Amino acid sequence: MASSLHNLLSKIIKKGHLTVHGSGGTQHYGGGGGRTVTIRFTDEAAEKEMVSDPQLKLGELYMDGRLLVEQGDIYEMLALIKDNTLVEGLNFSMVWHGVLRMIEAQFRNRVPINHNRKNVSHHYDLDEKLFSLFLDEDWQYSCAYFNPPGISLDEAQVAKKRHIAAKLLAEPGQKVLEIGSGWGGMAMYLAESSEVDVTGITLSTEQLKISRERAAKRGLANSVRFELQDYYYLPPTKSYDRIVSVGMFEHVGRLNYKKFFNKVNDVLSDDGVMVLHSIGQPYPAIYNNPWIEKYIFPGGYIPSLAEVLPSIEKAGLLVSDIEILPMHYAYTLRHWRERFMANKDKAVALYDERFVRMWEFYLAGSEMAFTHEAFHIFQIQIVKKRQAVPDNRDYIYEKEAELREFEQRRIPLDKIAV
């Protein structure tokens, strides 16, 4: 094994047990008392690359099959590393790559270029069959709400829609805007449960196509429409009673928060209500994870509440409710990863082994962010007038009870005759 990798792992792994099979034989690290993981490097060059830039190379080596996990899985390996401290193991190459990424992030923040359509297409315009391998029956590609604990993924995704719909306080006949409409599940739920008129906007051509097909199948063509539209170019002359955005804000970028909430202010009616559901992190990031930036979500950024709230206030909007969901996305991602790996052969047939390892690493790394790095979901309710919502939260639970009754009557999409 490369001496540089041996020295790094000796400094890092104190808790748990890591066995490494490498070019120079087998080495053991850690004092036990935690996770047990065994990995294998297929060549000495891979060991050296790992040391040079672990934030990027760990994922790349796993994708390329040059780093194999022989005991445990990739989540257990990532969690083992996070269970230990990395600071004392830093070398010059790691520090230098970190400095370069900080400089790049600062430059990107000062020279904003709108690549929204391209960035969204990179991730969401993949083969639709891929997402069917691990999502719930309604194709909800955002954090589920596991309340009560232990419910299935499908039940938790319905609970998420129910919880958000209750906070929206939508009433029959109102006009609703969904910013980032995914595959249409939330828009259709709102239209049917609250008898509202919904416009969903997306930058994904694949999601647009499927959303329209699903809405037509449910007979909602007159009350739900989907458009290929950037939120920034929504005409200010249009007004919506309710606005919802679920899992889209992570793609806005911190330079654009002011633009985003100014646009919300433009199109939200004076008595309107918005619910914003987004991944959050406990403090602002200096730069994005380089592997996620390169392979999964180019241009994405996970905000902290401290970065979001000032832009809401400066736009002349009021925050009427904030709820933090700490671990629900960890549970969601675990379900997704288990479903995806159970359908591994189908995923390989769609793409190839390297793509499957990339997707597994993405799901595992994302789960680890919620279990080990205090990532969370925040739901912010936003109004223009304080009187737009009640002064207690009882209405949420009362509305959820009504929505449960609606769900009992609702016909599943796969049971609707074409």
C-alpha positions as CSV (number, residue, x, y, z in Angstrom):
1,M,0.0,0.0,0.0
2,A,1.2,3.5,-0.8
3,S,2.8,4.9,2.4
4,S,0.9,8.2,2.0
5,L,-2.4,6.4,2.2
6,H,-1.2,4.3,5.2
7,N,-0.1,7.4,7.0
8,L,-3.5,9.2,6.3
9,L,-5.6,6.3,7.4
10,S,-3.5,5.8,10.6
11,K,-4.2,9.3,11.6
12,I,-7.9,9.2,10.7
13,I,-9.4,5.9,11.8
14,K,-9.4,5.6,15.6
15,K,-12.9,4.4,16.2
16,G,-14.3,1.3,14.5
17,H,-12.3,-1.1,12.3
18,L,-11.2,-0.7,8.7
19,T,-9.4,-3.4,6.8
20,V,-7.6,-2.4,3.6
21,H,-6.3,-4.8,1.0
22,G,-3.8,-2.9,-1.2
23,S,-0.8,-3.2,-3.4
24,G,1.5,-4.0,-0.4
25,G,-0.8,-6.4,1.4
26,T,-3.4,-6.0,4.1
27,Q,-3.5,-3.3,6.8
28,H,-5.9,-2.8,9.7
29,Y,-6.9,0.5,11.2
30,G,-8.9,1.6,14.2
31,G,-9.4,0.5,17.8
32,G,-12.7,-1.2,17.3
33,G,-15.9,-0.3,19.1
34,G,-17.7,0.9,16.0
35,R,-18.4,0.0,12.4
36,T,-16.4,-2.8,10.6
37,V,-15.6,-2.2,6.9
38,T,-13.3,-3.9,4.5
39,I,-12.1,-2.3,1.2
40,R,-9.8,-3.2,-1.6
41,F,-7.8,-1.0,-3.9
42,T,-7.2,-2.7,-7.3
43,D,-4.0,-0.8,-8.1
44,E,-1.3,1.3,-6.4
45,A,-2.1,4.4,-8.5
46,A,-5.6,4.4,-7.0
47,E,-4.2,4.5,-3.5
48,K,-2.1,7.6,-4.4
49,E,-5.0,9.3,-6.1
50,M,-7.1,8.8,-3.1
51,V,-4.6,10.7,-0.9
52,S,-4.2,13.5,-3.4
53,D,-7.9,14.6,-3.3
54,P,-10.2,12.3,-1.3
55,Q,-13.3,14.6,-1.6
56,L,-13.3,14.0,-5.4
57,K,-11.3,10.8,-5.8
58,L,-13.2,8.6,-3.3
59,G,-16.3,8.7,-5.4
60,E,-14.5,8.5,-8.7
61,L,-12.5,5.4,-7.6
62,Y,-15.6,3.7,-6.4
63,M,-17.4,4.6,-9.7
64,D,-14.5,3.2,-11.7
65,G,-14.4,-0.1,-9.7
66,R,-10.9,0.7,-8.5
67,L,-12.1,0.9,-4.9
68,L,-14.2,-2.1,-3.8
69,V,-16.1,-2.5,-0.6
70,E,-15.9,-6.1,0.4
71,Q,-17.4,-6.0,3.9
72,G,-20.2,-3.5,4.7
73,D,-21.3,-1.2,1.9
74,I,-20.4,2.3,0.6
75,Y,-22.6,4.0,3.2
76,E,-20.9,2.2,6.0
77,M,-17.5,3.2,4.7
78,L,-18.5,6.9,4.4
79,A,-20.1,6.8,7.8
80,L,-17.0,5.2,9.3
81,I,-14.9,8.0,8.0
82,K,-17.3,10.6,9.4
83,D,-17.4,8.8,12.7
84,N,-13.7,9.8,13.0
85,T,-12.0,13.1,12.6
86,L,-10.3,14.1,9.4
87,V,-8.6,17.3,10.4
88,E,-5.3,15.9,11.6
89,G,-5.0,13.8,8.5
90,L,-4.9,16.7,6.1
91,N,-1.9,16.9,3.8
92,F,-0.6,19.7,1.5
93,S,-2.4,18.3,-1.6
94,M,-5.8,18.2,0.2
95,V,-5.4,21.7,1.6
96,W,-4.3,23.0,-1.9
97,H,-7.4,21.4,-3.6
98,G,-9.6,22.9,-0.9
99,V,-8.1,26.4,-1.4
100,L,-8.6,26.1,-5.2
101,R,-12.2,25.2,-4.7
102,M,-12.8,28.1,-2.4
103,I,-11.3,30.5,-5.0
104,E,-13.5,28.9,-7.7
105,A,-16.6,29.2,-5.6
106,Q,-15.9,32.9,-4.9
107,F,-15.3,33.5,-8.6
108,R,-18.5,31.7,-9.6
109,N,-20.4,33.8,-7.0
110,R,-19.2,37.0,-8.5
111,V,-19.8,36.0,-12.2
112,P,-23.3,34.6,-12.1
113,I,-24.3,32.8,-15.3
114,N,-27.7,31.3,-15.6
115,H,-27.2,27.6,-16.5
116,N,-30.5,26.5,-14.9
117,R,-31.8,24.7,-17.9
118,K,-28.6,22.8,-18.6
119,N,-28.0,21.9,-14.9
120,V,-31.6,20.6,-14.4
121,S,-31.3,18.6,-17.6
122,H,-28.1,17.0,-16.4
123,H,-29.9,15.2,-13.6
124,Y,-33.7,15.1,-14.3
125,D,-33.7,14.3,-18.0
126,L,-32.3,10.8,-17.5
127,D,-34.3,7.8,-18.6
128,E,-37.7,7.9,-16.8
129,K,-37.3,4.1,-16.1
130,L,-34.3,4.9,-13.8
131,F,-36.5,6.8,-11.4
132,S,-39.2,4.2,-11.4
133,L,-36.7,1.8,-10.0
134,F,-36.5,3.5,-6.6
135,L,-39.2,6.2,-6.2
136,D,-42.7,5.7,-4.7
137,E,-45.7,5.1,-6.8
138,D,-46.3,8.8,-7.3
139,W,-42.7,9.6,-8.2
140,Q,-42.0,12.0,-5.4
141,Y,-38.3,12.9,-5.8
142,S,-38.0,14.8,-2.5
143,C,-38.0,14.1,1.2
144,A,-40.9,12.1,2.5
145,Y,-42.5,12.7,5.9
146,F,-42.4,9.6,8.2
147,N,-45.1,10.6,10.5
148,P,-46.0,8.3,12.2
149,P,-42.6,6.6,12.4
150,G,-42.2,3.3,10.6
151,I,-44.7,3.9,7.8
152,S,-43.8,2.8,4.2
153,L,-42.1,5.1,1.7
154,D,-45.4,5.4,-0.2
155,E,-47.3,6.3,2.9
156,A,-44.6,8.8,3.9
157,Q,-44.7,10.5,0.5
158,V,-48.5,10.9,0.8
159,A,-47.9,12.3,4.3
160,K,-45.5,14.8,2.9
161,K,-48.0,16.1,0.4
162,R,-50.7,16.1,3.0
163,H,-48.5,18.1,5.5
164,I,-47.6,20.7,2.8
165,A,-51.2,21.0,1.5
166,A,-52.4,21.6,5.1
167,K,-49.9,24.5,5.5
168,L,-51.0,26.0,2.2
169,L,-54.6,26.5,3.4
170,A,-55.8,26.2,-0.2
171,E,-59.5,26.8,-0.8
172,P,-61.6,25.8,-3.8
173,G,-61.3,28.1,-6.8
174,Q,-57.9,29.5,-5.9
175,K,-55.0,29.7,-8.3
176,V,-51.8,27.8,-7.2
177,L,-48.3,28.1,-8.6
178,E,-45.8,25.2,-8.1
179,I,-42.2,26.2,-8.8
180,G,-40.4,23.1,-9.7
181,S,-43.3,20.7,-10.4
182,G,-41.3,17.4,-10.8
183,W,-43.5,14.6,-12.2
184,G,-46.7,16.4,-11.3
185,G,-47.7,14.5,-8.1
186,M,-48.0,17.5,-5.8
187,A,-49.9,19.6,-8.4
188,M,-52.4,16.8,-8.9
189,Y,-52.8,16.2,-5.2
190,L,-53.6,19.8,-4.6
191,A,-56.0,20.1,-7.5
192,E,-58.0,17.0,-6.4
193,S,-57.9,17.5,-2.6
194,S,-58.5,21.3,-2.5
195,E,-60.3,21.9,-5.8
196,V,-57.8,24.5,-7.0
197,D,-56.4,25.5,-10.3
198,V,-52.7,24.6,-10.5
199,T,-49.9,25.8,-12.8
200,G,-46.7,23.8,-12.4
201,I,-43.4,25.0,-14.0
202,T,-40.3,23.0,-14.6
203,L,-37.0,23.2,-16.6
204,S,-37.0,19.4,-17.3
205,T,-38.4,18.4,-20.7
206,E,-38.8,14.7,-19.5
207,Q,-40.6,15.7,-16.4
208,L,-42.8,18.1,-18.4
209,K,-43.8,15.3,-20.8
210,I,-44.6,12.8,-18.0
211,S,-46.5,15.3,-15.9
212,R,-48.8,16.2,-18.7
213,E,-49.4,12.5,-19.5
214,R,-50.2,11.8,-15.8
215,A,-52.5,14.8,-15.5
216,A,-54.4,13.8,-18.6
217,K,-54.8,10.3,-17.3
218,R,-56.4,11.6,-14.1
219,G,-58.7,13.8,-16.1
220,L,-57.2,17.0,-14.8
221,A,-56.4,18.8,-18.0
222,N,-58.8,21.7,-17.1
223,S,-57.4,22.3,-13.6
224,V,-53.7,21.4,-13.9
225,R,-51.3,22.6,-16.5
226,F,-47.5,22.2,-16.7
227,E,-45.2,24.6,-18.5
228,L,-41.5,24.6,-19.4
229,Q,-40.7,27.9,-17.6
230,D,-38.0,29.5,-15.6
231,Y,-39.5,31.1,-12.4
232,Y,-37.4,34.3,-13.1
233,Y,-39.4,35.0,-16.3
234,L,-42.9,34.6,-14.8
235,P,-44.9,37.7,-15.8
236,P,-45.5,40.0,-12.8
237,T,-49.0,40.7,-14.1
238,K,-50.1,37.2,-13.1
239,S,-51.2,36.6,-9.5
240,Y,-51.5,33.4,-7.5
241,D,-53.3,32.8,-4.2
242,R,-50.9,30.0,-3.2
243,I,-47.3,29.1,-4.2
244,V,-45.6,25.9,-3.3
245,S,-42.0,24.8,-4.1
246,V,-40.7,21.4,-3.0
247,G,-37.1,20.3,-3.6
248,M,-36.4,23.0,-6.2
249,F,-34.8,25.8,-4.1
250,E,-31.5,23.8,-3.8
251,H,-31.0,24.6,-7.5
252,V,-31.6,28.4,-7.2
253,G,-28.1,29.2,-6.1
254,R,-27.3,31.7,-3.3
255,L,-26.6,34.6,-5.6
256,N,-30.2,34.3,-6.8
257,Y,-32.1,34.2,-3.5
258,K,-33.0,37.9,-3.8
259,K,-34.3,37.4,-7.4
260,F,-36.3,34.3,-6.3
261,F,-38.1,36.0,-3.4
262,N,-38.6,39.3,-5.3
263,K,-40.4,37.2,-8.0
264,V,-42.5,35.5,-5.3
265,N,-43.5,38.9,-4.0
266,D,-44.4,39.9,-7.6
267,V,-46.8,37.0,-8.2
268,L,-48.2,36.2,-4.8
269,S,-51.5,37.8,-4.0
270,D,-51.8,40.2,-1.1
271,D,-53.6,37.5,1.0
272,G,-51.5,34.7,-0.4
273,V,-49.5,31.9,1.3
274,M,-46.4,30.2,0.1
275,V,-44.8,27.0,1.4
276,L,-41.1,26.5,0.6
277,H,-39.7,23.0,1.3
278,S,-35.9,22.6,0.9
279,I,-32.8,20.8,2.1
280,G,-30.8,22.9,4.5
281,Q,-27.5,22.7,6.2
282,P,-26.5,24.0,9.6
283,Y,-24.1,26.7,8.4
284,P,-23.1,28.3,5.0
285,A,-20.8,26.1,2.9
286,I,-17.5,27.5,1.7
287,Y,-17.8,25.4,-1.5
288,N,-19.8,22.6,-2.8
289,N,-18.8,18.9,-2.5
290,P,-16.7,18.5,-5.6
291,W,-18.0,15.1,-6.5
292,I,-21.6,16.1,-6.2
293,E,-20.9,19.2,-8.2
294,K,-19.2,17.3,-11.0
295,Y,-21.4,14.3,-11.4
296,I,-24.8,14.9,-9.8
297,F,-26.0,18.4,-9.3
298,P,-23.9,21.0,-11.2
299,G,-24.6,24.5,-10.0
300,G,-26.6,23.3,-7.0
301,Y,-26.2,24.7,-3.5
302,I,-27.7,23.6,-0.1
303,P,-28.5,26.8,1.9
304,S,-28.6,27.5,5.5
305,L,-31.5,29.3,7.1
306,A,-29.2,32.2,7.8
307,E,-28.7,32.7,4.1
308,V,-32.4,32.4,3.2
309,L,-34.2,34.5,5.7
310,P,-32.6,37.9,5.0
311,S,-33.7,37.6,1.3
312,I,-37.2,36.8,2.4
313,E,-37.3,39.9,4.6
314,K,-35.7,42.2,2.0
315,A,-38.3,41.1,-0.6
316,G,-41.0,42.5,1.8
317,L,-42.3,39.1,2.7
318,L,-43.1,37.7,6.2
319,V,-42.2,34.4,7.6
320,S,-45.2,33.0,9.4
321,D,-43.9,29.5,10.2
322,I,-40.7,27.5,10.1
323,E,-40.5,23.7,10.7
324,I,-37.3,21.6,10.7
325,L,-37.4,18.0,9.8
326,P,-34.1,16.6,10.9
327,M,-33.9,12.9,9.9
328,H,-36.8,12.4,7.5
329,Y,-34.5,12.6,4.4
330,A,-32.1,10.1,5.9
331,Y,-35.0,7.6,6.1
332,T,-36.1,8.5,2.5
333,L,-32.7,8.1,1.1
334,R,-32.2,4.7,2.8
335,H,-35.5,3.5,1.2
336,W,-34.3,4.8,-2.2
337,R,-30.9,3.2,-2.0
338,E,-32.3,-0.1,-0.9
339,R,-34.9,-0.1,-3.7
340,F,-32.3,1.0,-6.2
341,M,-29.8,-1.7,-5.3
342,A,-32.7,-4.3,-5.3
343,N,-33.2,-3.3,-9.0
344,K,-29.5,-3.1,-9.8
345,D,-29.7,-5.4,-12.8
346,K,-32.4,-3.3,-14.3
347,A,-30.3,-0.1,-13.7
348,V,-27.3,-1.7,-15.4
349,A,-29.4,-2.7,-18.4
350,L,-30.5,1.0,-18.7
351,Y,-27.0,2.4,-18.4
352,D,-23.9,0.4,-17.2
353,E,-22.1,-0.7,-14.0
354,R,-20.2,2.5,-13.6
355,F,-23.4,4.6,-13.7
356,V,-25.0,2.3,-11.1
357,R,-22.0,2.7,-8.8
358,M,-22.2,6.5,-9.3
359,W,-25.9,6.5,-8.3
360,E,-25.3,4.2,-5.3
361,F,-22.5,6.5,-4.1
362,Y,-24.7,9.6,-4.6
363,L,-27.6,8.0,-2.5
364,A,-25.2,6.8,0.2
365,G,-23.3,10.0,0.4
366,S,-26.5,12.0,0.6
367,E,-27.9,9.8,3.4
368,M,-24.7,10.2,5.3
369,A,-25.0,14.0,5.1
370,F,-28.3,13.8,7.1
371,T,-27.1,11.1,9.6
372,H,-23.6,12.7,10.3
373,E,-23.5,16.3,9.1
374,A,-26.8,17.8,10.5
375,F,-28.3,18.4,7.1
376,H,-32.1,18.7,7.4
377,I,-35.3,19.8,5.7
378,F,-36.8,23.2,6.4
379,Q,-40.3,24.2,5.5
380,I,-40.9,27.9,5.5
381,Q,-44.4,29.3,5.3
382,I,-44.4,32.8,3.8
383,V,-47.1,35.5,3.6
384,K,-47.5,39.2,2.8
385,K,-50.0,39.8,5.6
386,R,-49.8,38.2,9.0
387,Q,-53.6,37.7,9.0
388,A,-53.3,35.3,6.0
389,V,-52.8,32.4,8.3
390,P,-54.1,31.5,11.8
391,D,-52.1,32.4,14.9
392,N,-51.7,28.8,16.1
393,R,-50.7,25.6,14.4
394,D,-53.8,23.6,15.2
395,Y,-55.2,24.3,11.7
396,I,-52.4,22.1,10.2
397,Y,-53.5,19.0,12.1
398,E,-57.2,19.7,11.5
399,K,-56.6,20.1,7.8
400,E,-54.5,17.0,7.7
401,A,-57.4,15.0,9.2
402,E,-59.7,16.3,6.4
403,L,-57.1,15.4,3.8
404,R,-56.8,11.8,5.1
405,E,-60.5,11.4,4.4
406,F,-59.9,12.6,0.8
407,E,-57.0,10.2,0.4
408,Q,-59.3,7.3,1.3
409,R,-61.6,8.2,-1.6
410,R,-58.9,9.0,-4.2
411,I,-58.3,6.4,-6.9
412,P,-54.6,5.5,-7.4
413,L,-53.3,6.4,-10.9
414,D,-52.5,2.8,-11.8
415,K,-56.1,1.9,-11.2
416,I,-57.5,4.5,-13.6
417,A,-58.5,3.0,-17.0
418,V,-57.0,4.7,-20.0
